[in-house]
Amino acid sequence: MEIPYFRYDFLYNEFKVDVDRALQSVLNKGAFIMQDELKDFEQAIADFTGAKYAIGVGNGTDSLILMLKACGIGRGDEVIMASHTFIATATAASWLGAIPVLVDCGDDHLMDVSKVEAAITQKTKAIIPTQLNGRTCEMDRLQTIADKYHLVILEDAAQALGSKYLNRCAGTWGKTGSISFYPAKVLGCFGDGGIVLTDDPAIYQAIVCMRDHGRDPKTNQVCMWGINSRLDNVQAAVLLAKFKHYPQTMQRRREIAQRYYNRLASIPEVTLPPAPNVDAKHFDIYQNFEIEAENRDALRDFLRERGIETIIQWGGCALHQIKALVKDMHFDISHLPRTELLFKRCLILPLNTSVTDDEVDYICETISRFL
């Protein structure tokens, strides 16, 4: 078999009829920027997540920058985040002159909440947990710490639309939450896109203005400094069409994850992510199926030789391993042992709705043969 990590052509073909209808409607109307489809999509996401407001923006990185700015994070402020996250999490803080402070991950590869309190200083203003691989971290424990030190929580939930912890959606625990619609996400558009979730009317108003050059939509007058970061109507229409199928998409991903778990759980050389329904506190949507394996690099070569493409997240580097940028981040390497070990062992297997049961079985059989 030839199994790519992700079939980008499938993004269009999976829901082709619905997508074509949505695109034709937008194109025929000439409605390209901030029209009804965007408003409808924002409302759909707000209703789905339980957030009071959802604001569509140009991409997931902009959503992080805008929500940090709206919450008053600026020069010299320290922002705690896990080292196991995409560079965009740290970029958003750095872009505003804030300082990323890195903490270790736990066995589920998310921020280790038990390590957060030790990283807090007088300069700490915010905590950004990354809801990674479609899983939400222990937000109740994190909120207790934030309340104790009067800190704000801002969620990087780029990979977690629909993921829940204690039956509450990722992106709605913190003051704000960021979702990405990059094509390979569980809900992906045909380019870049993002959304900010919040219940705070002041933050909502600030981001609505900042995303459109600082213009107040009620008066069309500039009221603050802003940027051009509007989720365009074409992408909003595509996302809205695909979103109608989102419950089935999440369910299929969970079925694939369970199939991987059934076939690989008995292999001692492989460490798997938590299985679906193994913990009633969590509802995971499996943006990624990130395993740990002994002889990871040799296993990856073995899979590639047999037609199976895998990836190592973030190009194989945690934040503290990015040599060009480490001078601008605060961390103690001795406090990151789990992350260090993880990046010697981590590997992401193909998991998306284009992957068939037969392909999952072939991948598992190939892993078993190697190990």
Number of C-alpha atoms within 10 A of each C-alpha: 10 11 21 15 17 19 14 13 9 13 20 16 12 13 14 14 11 17 20 15 13 21 18 13 15 20 12 8 9 12 15 18 15 16 16 15 25 25 16 14 23 22 16 16 23 20 13 12 20 17 21 16 22 27 25 29 29 21 23 26 24 25 30 31 21 26 26 26 19 18 18 14 21 19 13 16 20 26 31 27 27 31 27 28 24 19 16 17 25 28 19 22 27 21 15 18 16 24 24 30 24 28 30 26 24 19 14 17 24 23 30 20 21 14 17 20 15 8 18 20 10 8 12 22 23 25 26 24 28 31 28 26 24 26 29 33 23 18 20 13 11 22 19 11 19 20 11 10 16 13 16 21 26 26 29 31 31 32 29 28 29 24 26 24 20 13 11 18 20 31 31 23 23 22 18 29 28 34 30 31 25 19 16 20 19 26 24 20 24 17 12 18 27 26 26 35 33 25 19 13 11 12 23 21 15 21 24 24 24 26 23 20 18 20 20 18 12 7 8 11 12 15 14 13 12 18 15 14 21 23 23 20 24 25 26 31 29 24 23 24 22 22 17 12 12 17 10 12 18 22 15 19 24 22 16 22 24 17 17 21 19 12 16 20 16 11 13 10 15 18 19 20 19 18 18 19 12 9 11 10 14 20 24 27 26 29 24 24 22 25 19 19 23 15 13 19 15 12 17 22 14 16 19 15 11 15 14 21 19 20 15 19 17 13 8 14 20 20 25 23 14 12 9 7 13 13 10 14 17 17 20 13 14 9 14 19 14 17 27 20 11 19 19 17 19 24 23 18 24 24 24 25 20 18 18 13 13 10 16 20 15 16 24 19 13 16 19 15 9 13 13
